[in-house]
Amino acid sequence: MSSPIATPPPPPTTASSPPYDRLKAVKDFDETKAGVKGLVDSGIKTIPSFFIHPPETLSDLAPGSGPEPEPEVPTIDLSAIHHSRSSVIDQIRSAASTVGFFQVINHGVPPDLLRSVIGSVKAFHEQPAEVKAQVYRRQVGSGVSYISNVDLFTSKAASWRDTLQIRTGPIAAEEKEIPEVCRKEVMEWDREVVRVGDILLGLLSEGLGLGEGGLKKMGLSQGRLMVGHYYPFCPQPDLTVGLNSHADPGALTILLQDHIGGLQVRTQQGWVHVKPLDGALVINIGDLLQIISNEEYKSADHRVLANSSNEPRVSSAVFLMPGDREKLFGPLPELTSAEKPALYRDFTLNEFLTRFFKKELDGKSLTNFFRQ
């Protein structure tokens, strides 16, 4: 006769469980080709371990407290260049040489296009996983790729977002390669970015005393990469980020963000929200322009918080950089002197970008690497 009280089997011990294999977990995630949205759609309530950021990152995410109103990045009215150009140049020079970030309004991009760009990026990411998987790749060989985390295999922790990447210059992706759901919008958006980028580079150039064409003749907007970021709801937003703190490598970034918010820039006052402003474009200085200007202009670390809203956050950024990867770049001779010698060595864009993609998105290490 058996005992009325059966002895339960011992629970599995930690010692008998295989150790957590982060690389395998990351590979398994990557091979689903479903991205972070796939995790959310599966109904997970806790995020996978490789998305959890170290304590020093997480402790820094808490908002500051104090009686002072939070500082904001400058907002600049571009329509004023027609009657007060010198004032606009002064405002842009001031923003570029301090916080490295500003928003522009009255830039001439039709509001309907701005809405349709955000809508089309959202539509791409909300297609069935098997449709998006057709362009899921880590190399942008065809000019188009959909991935989750460009630095997935090199970062300390992954970020809670998916990204569509489309190369729009100097050799643009073939039209038929661009997903049909956003093809028309991407091509119109790129044309407007080139126009606005040329205006901004002219104003930034005048701010350096180089004349309107000084920076433009360097071809700083010929190389362009458009990204469409999608930040789905995160069930544990206090354990991860939407985009890790980093500085952009190129000359200039033009960003269109939706109304959800979450973008922050590091300033002398701490992390500051770049508040969504209807119809505005967010502009930031990249590492290359910091180097070319011999630090007259400053690139800035920025990040995106994980999205705690049930509504996804959507943005589209275009990174402007030179098209010629073999050309040498460094501080412009006109901006160096005995009092302010060149702070960086010369390098090719190839070397510069290779260095950027070999590291994780971790702040200022790129400019430090090329410092003399």
C-alpha positions in Angstrom: 0.0 0.0 0.0 1.5 3.3 -1.0 1.9 6.2 1.4 -1.0 8.6 1.3 1.5 11.5 1.2 3.5 11.3 -2.0 6.9 12.9 -2.0 7.0 15.5 -4.7 10.0 15.4 -7.0 12.7 18.0 -6.1 12.4 21.3 -8.0 15.1 21.8 -10.6 18.0 23.5 -9.0 19.8 26.5 -10.4 22.9 24.3 -10.5 21.2 21.8 -12.9 19.9 24.5 -15.2 22.2 25.4 -18.0 23.9 28.8 -17.6 22.2 31.7 -19.4 23.7 31.8 -22.9 23.3 35.4 -23.9 24.8 34.9 -27.4 22.3 32.1 -28.1 19.4 34.1 -26.8 20.4 37.1 -29.0 20.8 34.8 -32.1 17.5 33.1 -31.4 15.8 36.5 -31.2 17.5 37.7 -34.4 16.6 34.6 -36.3 12.9 35.1 -35.6 13.1 38.2 -37.9 10.1 39.4 -36.0 11.9 42.1 -34.0 10.7 43.6 -30.7 7.2 44.0 -32.1 7.1 40.2 -32.4 7.9 39.9 -28.7 5.1 42.3 -27.8 2.7 40.5 -30.2 3.5 37.2 -28.5 2.0 38.6 -25.3 5.2 38.7 -23.1 4.9 40.4 -19.7 8.6 40.3 -18.9 11.4 41.4 -21.2 14.2 38.9 -22.2 17.4 39.3 -20.1 19.5 40.7 -22.9 17.3 43.8 -23.0 18.0 44.6 -19.4 20.5 47.4 -19.0 23.1 47.6 -16.3 22.3 49.5 -13.0 24.4 52.5 -14.0 22.3 53.1 -17.1 19.0 52.4 -15.3 19.7 54.7 -12.3 20.4 57.5 -14.8 17.0 57.2 -16.3 15.2 58.7 -13.3 14.0 62.2 -14.0 15.6 65.0 -12.1 13.6 66.9 -9.5 13.7 70.5 -8.6 11.7 73.7 -8.5 13.2 75.0 -11.8 11.3 74.5 -15.0 13.0 71.9 -17.2 15.2 73.6 -19.9 14.2 73.1 -23.5 16.2 72.8 -26.7 16.0 76.0 -28.8 13.2 76.3 -31.4 14.2 78.3 -34.5 11.8 79.8 -37.1 13.4 79.2 -40.5 11.0 81.5 -42.3 12.9 84.4 -40.6 15.8 83.9 -43.0 14.0 86.0 -45.6 14.0 89.2 -43.4 16.4 88.5 -40.6 19.0 86.0 -41.8 21.8 87.2 -39.5 19.5 86.6 -36.5 18.7 83.0 -37.6 22.5 82.4 -38.2 23.2 83.6 -34.6 20.5 81.4 -33.2 21.7 78.3 -35.0 25.3 79.0 -34.2 24.4 79.4 -30.5 22.5 76.1 -30.4 25.1 74.2 -32.4 27.9 75.4 -30.2 26.2 74.6 -26.9 23.6 71.9 -26.8 24.1 70.6 -30.3 20.3 70.2 -30.8 17.5 72.4 -31.9 14.1 72.3 -33.5 13.1 74.1 -36.7 9.6 75.3 -37.6 8.3 76.9 -40.9 10.9 74.8 -42.8 8.6 74.4 -45.8 7.9 70.7 -45.6 4.2 70.2 -46.2 2.4 69.1 -43.0 0.5 66.4 -44.9 3.9 64.9 -46.0 5.2 64.9 -42.4 2.0 63.0 -41.3 2.2 60.5 -44.1 5.9 59.8 -43.5 5.1 58.9 -39.8 2.0 56.9 -41.0 3.9 55.0 -43.6 6.8 54.0 -41.2 4.1 52.8 -38.8 2.4 50.9 -41.5 5.6 49.1 -42.5 6.3 48.0 -39.0 2.7 46.8 -38.5 2.7 44.5 -41.5 2.6 40.8 -40.8 6.0 39.5 -39.5 6.4 37.3 -42.6 6.1 40.3 -44.9 8.8 42.3 -43.0 11.0 39.2 -42.7 11.6 39.4 -46.5 13.8 42.5 -45.9 15.2 41.5 -42.5 19.0 41.6 -42.9 22.0 43.0 -41.1 23.8 44.2 -44.3 22.3 47.1 -46.2 23.6 45.7 -49.5 20.4 46.3 -51.5 20.0 49.6 -49.8 17.1 48.4 -47.7 17.0 46.5 -44.5 14.8 45.9 -41.5 16.5 45.0 -38.2 16.2 45.2 -34.5 19.2 47.0 -33.0 22.1 47.8 -35.3 24.5 46.9 -32.5 22.6 43.8 -31.3 25.7 41.6 -31.2 28.1 44.2 -29.8 26.1 46.1 -27.1 26.0 45.3 -23.4 22.2 45.3 -23.7 19.7 45.6 -26.5 17.2 48.4 -26.9 13.4 48.1 -27.2 12.9 49.1 -30.8 12.8 48.0 -34.5 14.2 49.9 -37.4 13.7 50.1 -41.2 16.9 51.4 -42.9 16.9 52.8 -46.5 19.9 54.3 -48.2 18.9 57.3 -50.2 22.4 58.7 -51.3 24.9 58.8 -52.9 23.7 55.6 -54.5 20.0 55.3 -53.6 18.2 52.0 -53.1 16.4 50.9 -56.2 12.8 52.1 -56.1 11.5 48.5 -56.4 13.5 47.5 -53.3 11.8 50.1 -51.1 8.7 48.5 -49.4 5.6 49.6 -51.3 3.8 50.5 -48.1 6.2 53.5 -47.6 7.9 53.9 -51.0 6.2 57.1 -52.2 6.6 58.8 -48.8 10.3 57.8 -48.4 11.2 59.3 -51.8 9.3 62.6 -51.2 10.7 62.8 -47.6 14.3 62.4 -49.0 13.8 65.3 -51.5 12.6 67.6 -48.7 15.5 66.5 -46.4 18.0 67.4 -49.1 16.4 70.9 -49.5 16.2 71.6 -45.8 19.7 70.1 -45.2 21.2 72.5 -47.8 19.5 75.5 -46.1 20.8 74.4 -42.7 24.3 73.6 -43.9 24.4 77.1 -45.5 23.4 78.7 -42.2 25.8 76.6 -40.2 28.6 77.4 -42.6 27.9 81.2 -42.3 28.0 80.7 -38.5 31.6 79.5 -38.9 32.5 82.5 -41.0 33.0 80.2 -44.1 30.3 81.8 -46.3 27.1 80.0 -47.3 28.8 77.5 -49.6 31.7 76.6 -47.3 30.3 73.4 -45.9 28.0 72.5 -48.8 30.9 72.3 -51.3 32.3 69.4 -49.1 29.3 67.3 -50.1 28.2 66.8 -46.5 24.7 65.8 -47.5 25.4 63.5 -50.5 25.5 60.3 -48.3 22.1 59.8 -46.7 20.6 57.0 -44.7 17.0 57.1 -43.7 15.8 55.2 -40.7 12.2 54.5 -39.6 12.2 53.6 -35.9 9.3 51.8 -34.2 9.2 51.7 -30.4 6.4 49.4 -29.3 4.9 49.4 -25.8 7.4 48.0 -23.3 6.0 46.0 -20.3 9.1 46.9 -18.2 10.2 50.3 -19.3 12.3 50.9 -16.2 14.6 48.0 -17.1 15.6 49.0 -20.6 15.8 51.9 -23.1 14.3 52.6 -26.5 17.7 53.8 -27.9 20.9 53.8 -25.9 22.8 57.0 -25.3 25.0 57.8 -28.3 26.2 60.6 -30.6 25.5 60.4 -34.4 28.5 59.8 -36.6 27.6 62.0 -39.6 27.5 65.7 -40.2 23.9 66.5 -39.5 20.7 64.5 -38.5 17.2 65.6 -39.5 14.6 63.9 -37.4 10.8 63.8 -37.6 9.2 62.5 -34.4 5.6 61.8 -33.5 3.7 63.1 -30.5 4.6 60.3 -28.0 7.9 61.8 -26.8 10.8 60.0 -25.1 13.8 61.6 -26.9 16.3 63.2 -24.5 19.6 65.1 -25.0 22.5 65.3 -22.5 23.2 68.9 -21.5 25.1 70.7 -18.8 21.8 70.7 -16.9 21.5 66.9 -17.2 19.2 65.0 -19.5 16.6 67.3 -21.2 13.4 66.1 -23.0 13.2 67.1 -26.7 9.4 67.8 -26.5 7.4 66.9 -29.5 6.3 70.0 -31.4 3.7 69.6 -34.1 5.2 70.2 -37.5 8.8 70.7 -36.2 11.9 68.9 -37.3 14.6 68.1 -34.8 18.1 68.9 -35.9 21.3 67.6 -34.3 25.0 68.1 -34.9 26.9 64.8 -35.7 30.5 63.8 -34.7 31.8 64.6 -38.2 30.7 68.2 -38.1 32.1 68.6 -34.5 35.5 67.4 -36.0 35.3 69.5 -39.2 34.5 72.6 -37.2 37.3 71.9 -34.7 34.7 71.8 -32.0 33.1 75.2 -32.7 30.0 73.0 -33.0 29.3 70.2 -30.6 27.7 66.8 -31.2 25.5 65.7 -28.3 24.8 62.4 -26.6 21.1 61.6 -26.9 18.8 58.6 -26.1 15.2 57.5 -26.3 13.4 56.1 -23.2 11.5 52.8 -23.5 7.9 53.4 -24.5 5.5 53.0 -21.6 2.5 54.1 -23.7 0.1 51.6 -25.3 0.5 53.5 -28.5 3.8 52.9 -30.4 6.3 55.7 -30.8 7.3 56.3 -34.4 10.1 58.5 -35.8 12.1 58.9 -39.0 15.6 60.3 -39.1 17.9 61.0 -42.0 21.6 61.0 -41.4 23.6 63.4 -43.7 27.2 62.6 -44.4 29.7 62.9 -47.3 29.2 60.6 -50.3 32.9 60.1 -50.9 34.2 57.5 -48.4 37.9 57.8 -49.5 38.2 61.6 -49.2 40.2 62.8 -46.2 38.3 64.7 -43.5 39.6 66.6 -40.4 39.4 70.1 -38.9 39.2 72.7 -41.6 42.4 74.8 -41.9 40.3 78.0 -41.8 39.2 77.0 -38.3 42.6 76.2 -36.8 45.3 78.6 -35.6 48.3 78.7 -33.2 45.8 79.6 -30.4 43.4 76.8 -31.4 45.4 74.0 -33.2 43.6 71.1 -34.9 42.1 68.9 -32.2 41.7 65.9 -34.5 43.8 64.0 -37.0 42.7 63.5 -40.6 40.9 60.3 -41.6 38.8 58.8 -44.4 35.1 58.4 -44.0 35.6 54.7 -44.5 37.8 54.5 -41.5 35.5 56.7 -39.5 32.3 54.6 -40.2 34.1 51.3 -39.8 35.2 52.4 -36.3 31.6 53.5 -35.5 30.0 50.2 -36.5 32.6 48.1 -34.7 31.5 49.5 -31.3 28.3 49.7 -29.5 26.3 52.9 -29.4 28.0 54.2 -26.3 28.5 57.9 -26.4 31.6 59.9 -27.2 34.2 57.2 -27.9 34.2 57.9 -31.7 35.4 61.5 -31.4 37.9 60.5 -28.7 39.4 57.9 -31.0 40.3 60.5 -33.6 41.5 63.1 -31.2 45.1 64.2 -31.5 
